Amino acid sequence: MKGLTTPLQSKYWHPTAQNNLKNPESFNLYSHPVKFNGKNNSPISRKVKPISCFASENTNQPILKESKPPLVVVGSANADIYVEIDRLPKEGETISAKTGQTLAGGKGANQAVCGGKLDYPTFFVGQVGEDAHGKLITEALESGGVCVDHLTTVSNAPTGNAVVMLQSDGENSIIIVGGANMSCWPEELSYEDLEIVRSAGIVLLQREIPDFVNIQVAKECRCSGYSRCWWADSPIPLELLRSVEIFSPNETELARITKMPTGNFEQISNAVEQCYDLGVNQVLVKLGANGSALFTKGEEPLRQPIIKAAKVIDTTGAGDTFTAAFAVALVEGKSKEECLRFAAAAASLCVQVKGAIPSMPEKRAVFNLLQSA
């Protein structure tokens, strides 16, 4: 099967000799706060927290330690409030949880940390509130090796959060409160944010932020001429869908979006055909225990079974891990088959650890599993 070509390197990416310096901490990092008024005249403060990024000769062009065009995630960040239960409550019923704790999460932050822990240069563009949960997420992103220069702190919306009801078999049900993910975005993204999008080798969107933000980003991707990978849920504006190169729902989301059944592979294939009609040429469907399938218009679908986990502890974040790992392998120039297998191995490691961000695997662990599987 012919391999998928590497996403085109953007003309905006200008690696310099500085990229190979061993001690970037000795240089002056750009760290001035920028304040502006966002949508609904909401005051927003941007706090630049350079990690792997430092200024080049062009002060508007961020670059990395390495010359790889980065993975850029534009999306959500949540504080996940975990409650461990034996079963879901029935209507009108109150039950007790075994334990409860708060961990960093959100689909965007999950995918960004996955990219960072897989040792790929990764930026996160998103928003948190001026609260303890915002600090929790920022620290988690930093610890995961993600550059948070483009993480905005907003003063009049709380950090997004989610209630994760984790059952004993590792399955979960989740309720999301958008908070800063859905509020206070500027009507137009800043030049700096769009510039890092233009610099990317691949961009991930999840649609847990306003569609007008996703559309701006998707259009920048299309204009810059490189690949995008995209997770989606809920009704999708055609303007956004037609700007996407890879559309990646799970089977439940695919059914909801197409309003078609997805109970077996034939039904999934028929639903994917409708996605083709809407303008998407590649659909990467996550099938849970049945693995995954990559559909490319005009080609036979590629199927990837799961790589069985020794023990399933928590499935939260498994889809995000799969998506981000696939994106990392894709931007590194791997074939479609290699991308699917790498992503399956990463997801297998993810479900063996409690929590979304805490479960993101290291690259060496993924390689070790692939060698032993």
Salt bridges, closest charged atoms under 4 A:
GLU66 OE1 - LYS68 NZ 3.66
GLU84 OE2 - LYS354 NZ 2.48
ASP86 OD1 - LYS98 NZ 2.85
GLU93 OE2 - ARG87 NH2 2.58
ASP193 OD2 - ARG46 NH2 2.91
ASP193 OD1 - HIS150 ND1 2.77
GLU195 OE1 - ARG198 NH1 2.78
ASP211 OD2 - ARG207 NH2 2.74
GLU220 OE1 - ARG198 NE 2.92
ASP233 OD1 - ARG256 NH1 2.30
GLU239 OE2 - LYS219 NZ 2.38
GLU299 OE1 - LYS336 NZ 3.03
ASP320 OD1 - LYS107 NZ 3.87
GLU332 OE2 - LYS68 NZ 3.97
GLU332 OE1 - LYS334 NZ 3.53
GLU332 OE2 - LYS363 NZ 3.01
